[in-house]
Amino acid sequence: MKKLIINADDFGYSAGVNYGIIEAHKEGVLTSTTMMANMPGFEQALNLHEQYPDLGIGIHLALTTGKPVLSNLKTIIDVDGNFRNQAYYKGSFIIDEQEIYDEWKAQIEKILATGIKPTHVDTHHHANLFGDFNAIYLKLADEYHLPVRNNFTNTDSNRRTTDGFIYTMETVIQSSETLEKVFEEYNSVELMCHPAFIDKFLLNHSSYTYPRTEELELLTHPRIKTLFSNHKTIELTTFESI
C-alpha cells in the first residue's frame, strides 16, 4: 500500500486552530499534526490530544512566531522578547546558532515532559531552511530518533522521512486521478495543511487566516472522505509507519 500522511501544522497556536485541527481529524481525513510548545493554545492542545489519541502528534519547532520557551536568549528575539519575524532571516543576519539549538531542544523537551511520544518533527515557516539551520534541525532529529519532514534535499538514505512532501493539498486530493498521479513517483507522501476555525488571536498574529477555513471544509467534505474510503492502494497513516 502507498502511504499518505495528511499533517496539520500549528497545533497549539490558538483555540480556533486547535478546534479546527480536531474537527479535520474527527470528521475528516486528517491523520497527523505537529504541536507548538511555545504558543497560547498549548495546554488546550494537550487536553484535546487526550480525547483523540489516534491523531498522530509531532513537534512543530518555532523560531518566527510567539515567545521562546527559554528566557536567556539574546540574538533570536526582538526587544520585546518575541521571536524575530521570518522576514529577518530573508536577508543577511547575525545570530548565535547555539541559541537555536538550545531553544529547539527546550521545545522538544517541553512536549516530551507531557508524556507525548512524538511521531516526527518539522519547523514552523520551514525555519530549518534558513541559513544553515537544517544542520541543527537534523542533529536534534537524530538525538531524539525522530523522523523529519522532507522539505529539503535528502541525501541520507537511512533518514526516516517520506519520499515526497507537498504543500499544495488542494491540487492533490481533488480526485482519484490527481491523487494517483502523485504516487506514480512516490510510495509515501506528506501533505501539509493548516485547517482552523478563525479566532481573534489568529487574526491578530497570522497572515494566513481565511484560507484555513477552506482547508478545513475540504478535509471534512463528504466527497473527499469517500475518495479515501473507496481507494484500494493508498492508505491514510501517520509518521509512525515511516
C-alpha positions as CSV (number, residue, x, y, z in Angstrom):
1,M,0.0,0.0,0.0
2,K,1.1,3.5,-0.7
3,K,1.2,5.8,2.4
4,L,-0.3,9.2,2.7
5,I,0.1,11.4,5.8
6,I,-2.1,14.5,5.9
7,N,-0.5,16.7,8.5
8,A,-1.8,19.9,10.0
9,D,0.8,22.4,11.2
10,D,0.3,24.7,14.2
11,F,-1.5,22.5,16.9
12,G,-1.3,24.7,20.0
13,Y,-1.3,28.0,18.1
14,S,-4.7,29.1,19.4
15,A,-8.1,27.7,20.4
16,G,-9.5,28.2,16.9
17,V,-6.6,26.4,15.3
18,N,-6.8,23.6,17.8
19,Y,-10.5,23.0,17.3
20,G,-10.1,23.2,13.5
21,I,-7.4,20.5,13.6
22,I,-9.5,18.2,15.8
23,E,-12.6,18.8,13.5
24,A,-10.5,17.8,10.5
25,H,-9.4,14.6,12.2
26,K,-12.7,13.7,13.9
27,E,-15.0,14.5,10.9
28,G,-12.5,14.3,8.0
29,V,-9.3,12.7,6.7
30,L,-6.6,14.4,8.8
31,T,-4.3,11.8,10.3
32,S,-1.4,13.9,11.8
33,T,-0.5,17.2,13.3
34,T,2.6,19.0,14.7
35,M,2.4,20.8,18.1
36,M,3.9,24.2,19.0
37,A,5.3,24.2,22.5
38,N,5.5,28.0,22.8
39,M,2.0,29.2,21.8
40,P,-1.0,30.1,24.0
41,G,-3.1,27.1,22.9
42,F,-0.5,24.6,24.0
43,E,-2.3,23.4,27.2
44,Q,-5.6,23.1,25.4
45,A,-4.0,21.1,22.6
46,L,-2.7,18.7,25.3
47,N,-6.2,18.2,26.6
48,L,-7.6,17.6,23.1
49,H,-4.9,15.1,22.3
50,E,-6.0,13.0,25.3
51,Q,-9.5,12.9,23.8
52,Y,-8.3,11.9,20.3
53,P,-5.3,9.7,20.8
54,D,-5.4,8.3,17.3
55,L,-4.3,11.7,15.9
56,G,-0.5,11.4,15.3
57,I,1.3,14.2,17.2
58,G,4.7,15.5,16.1
59,I,6.7,18.6,17.1
60,H,6.4,21.9,15.2
61,L,9.6,23.8,16.1
62,A,9.1,27.6,16.3
63,L,11.6,30.3,15.6
64,T,9.5,33.1,14.0
65,T,6.2,33.2,16.0
66,G,5.4,33.8,19.6
67,K,7.8,33.9,22.6
68,P,10.6,31.3,23.1
69,V,10.4,28.7,25.8
70,L,13.8,29.7,27.2
71,S,14.4,33.1,28.9
72,N,18.1,33.6,28.4
73,L,18.2,34.3,24.7
74,K,19.6,37.4,23.0
75,T,20.1,37.0,19.2
76,I,16.9,35.3,18.1
77,I,14.4,37.6,19.9
78,D,13.4,41.2,19.4
79,V,13.4,44.0,22.0
80,D,10.0,42.8,23.4
81,G,11.3,39.2,23.9
82,N,9.4,37.7,20.9
83,F,10.9,35.6,18.2
84,R,12.1,37.7,15.3
85,N,9.8,37.8,12.3
86,Q,10.6,35.4,9.5
87,A,11.4,38.4,7.3
88,Y,14.5,38.9,9.5
89,Y,16.0,35.8,8.0
90,K,15.4,36.6,4.4
91,G,18.5,38.9,4.1
92,S,21.8,38.9,5.8
93,F,21.6,38.3,9.6
94,I,23.8,37.5,12.6
95,I,22.6,35.2,15.3
96,D,24.1,32.7,17.7
97,E,23.2,29.3,16.3
98,Q,23.7,27.7,19.7
99,E,20.6,29.6,20.8
100,I,18.5,28.0,18.1
101,Y,19.8,24.5,19.1
102,D,19.1,25.3,22.8
103,E,15.6,26.7,22.2
104,W,14.5,24.0,19.8
105,K,15.8,21.3,22.2
106,A,13.8,23.0,25.0
107,Q,10.7,22.9,22.9
108,I,11.1,19.2,22.3
109,E,11.8,18.6,26.0
110,K,8.6,20.5,26.9
111,I,6.5,18.3,24.8
112,L,8.2,15.1,25.9
113,A,7.6,16.1,29.5
114,T,3.9,15.8,28.9
115,G,4.2,12.1,28.1
116,I,3.6,12.5,24.4
117,K,5.6,10.2,22.2
118,P,6.1,12.4,19.1
119,T,5.8,10.8,15.7
120,H,8.1,13.2,13.9
121,V,9.5,16.8,13.9
122,D,9.2,19.7,11.5
123,T,9.5,23.5,11.7
124,H,7.1,26.5,11.6
125,H,7.6,28.6,8.4
126,H,10.1,26.0,7.3
127,A,12.7,27.6,9.5
128,N,15.1,24.7,9.1
129,L,15.8,26.1,5.6
130,F,17.0,29.5,6.9
131,G,20.8,29.9,6.8
132,D,22.5,26.7,7.9
133,F,19.7,25.8,10.4
134,N,18.9,22.5,8.7
135,A,22.0,21.0,10.3
136,I,20.7,22.0,13.7
137,Y,17.3,20.5,12.8
138,L,18.7,17.2,11.7
139,K,21.1,17.0,14.6
140,L,18.1,17.2,17.0
141,A,16.1,14.8,15.0
142,D,19.0,12.3,15.3
143,E,19.4,12.9,19.0
144,Y,15.7,12.1,19.6
145,H,15.4,9.4,16.9
146,L,12.6,11.3,15.2
147,P,11.5,11.2,11.5
148,V,11.6,14.6,9.8
149,R,9.5,16.4,7.2
150,N,11.1,16.0,3.8
151,N,11.2,19.7,2.8
152,F,14.9,19.6,1.9
153,T,17.2,17.7,-0.5
154,N,17.7,14.4,1.4
155,T,20.9,12.7,0.7
156,D,20.8,10.3,3.6
157,S,19.1,7.0,2.6
158,N,18.9,6.0,6.3
159,R,16.9,9.1,7.4
160,R,13.3,8.4,8.3
161,T,11.1,10.6,6.2
162,T,8.5,10.4,3.4
163,D,9.5,10.0,-0.2
164,G,7.6,13.2,-1.1
165,F,6.4,16.4,0.6
166,I,3.6,18.5,-0.9
167,Y,2.3,21.8,0.4
168,T,-0.5,22.3,-2.2
169,M,-3.0,20.0,-0.7
170,E,-5.9,21.2,-2.8
171,T,-4.3,20.1,-6.1
172,V,-3.7,16.6,-4.9
173,I,-6.9,15.4,-3.3
174,Q,-9.3,16.9,-5.8
175,S,-9.9,13.5,-7.5
176,S,-8.6,9.9,-7.7
177,E,-6.7,10.8,-10.8
178,T,-4.7,13.7,-9.2
179,L,-4.1,11.6,-6.1
180,E,-2.8,8.6,-8.1
181,K,-0.6,10.9,-10.2
182,V,1.4,11.9,-7.1
183,F,2.0,8.3,-6.2
184,E,3.4,7.4,-9.7
185,E,6.6,8.9,-8.3
186,Y,6.4,8.3,-4.6
187,N,5.5,5.4,-2.2
188,S,5.0,7.7,0.8
189,V,3.9,11.3,0.8
190,E,3.2,14.0,3.4
191,L,0.6,16.6,2.6
192,M,0.9,19.8,4.7
193,C,-2.2,21.7,5.6
194,H,-3.4,24.4,8.1
195,P,-7.1,23.8,9.0
196,A,-8.7,26.1,11.6
197,F,-11.6,28.0,12.8
198,I,-10.8,31.7,12.9
199,D,-10.4,33.3,16.3
200,K,-9.2,36.8,17.3
201,F,-5.7,35.6,18.2
202,L,-5.2,34.1,14.8
203,L,-6.4,37.2,13.1
204,N,-4.1,39.4,15.1
205,H,-1.0,37.2,14.7
206,S,-1.1,35.3,11.4
207,S,-1.1,36.4,7.8
208,Y,-2.7,33.1,6.8
209,T,-6.3,33.2,8.1
210,Y,-9.3,32.7,5.9
211,P,-7.8,30.0,3.7
212,R,-7.5,27.8,6.8
213,T,-11.3,27.6,6.9
214,E,-11.4,26.5,3.3
215,E,-8.8,23.8,4.0
216,L,-11.0,22.6,6.9
217,E,-14.0,22.4,4.6
218,L,-12.0,20.4,2.1
219,L,-10.6,18.0,4.6
220,T,-14.1,17.2,6.0
221,H,-16.1,17.2,2.7
222,P,-18.1,14.0,2.1
223,R,-16.6,13.7,-1.4
224,I,-13.0,13.7,-0.1
225,K,-13.9,11.2,2.7
226,T,-15.5,9.0,0.0
227,L,-12.4,9.3,-2.2
228,F,-10.2,7.8,0.5
229,S,-12.6,5.2,1.9
230,N,-13.0,3.8,-1.7
231,H,-9.3,3.8,-2.5
232,K,-7.7,0.4,-2.6
233,T,-4.0,1.3,-3.0
234,I,-3.4,4.4,-0.8
235,E,-3.8,4.3,3.0
236,L,-4.0,7.3,5.3
237,T,-1.5,7.0,8.1
238,T,1.0,8.8,10.4
239,F,4.8,9.1,10.6
240,E,4.8,6.1,12.9
241,S,4.5,3.9,9.8
242,I,7.5,5.5,8.0
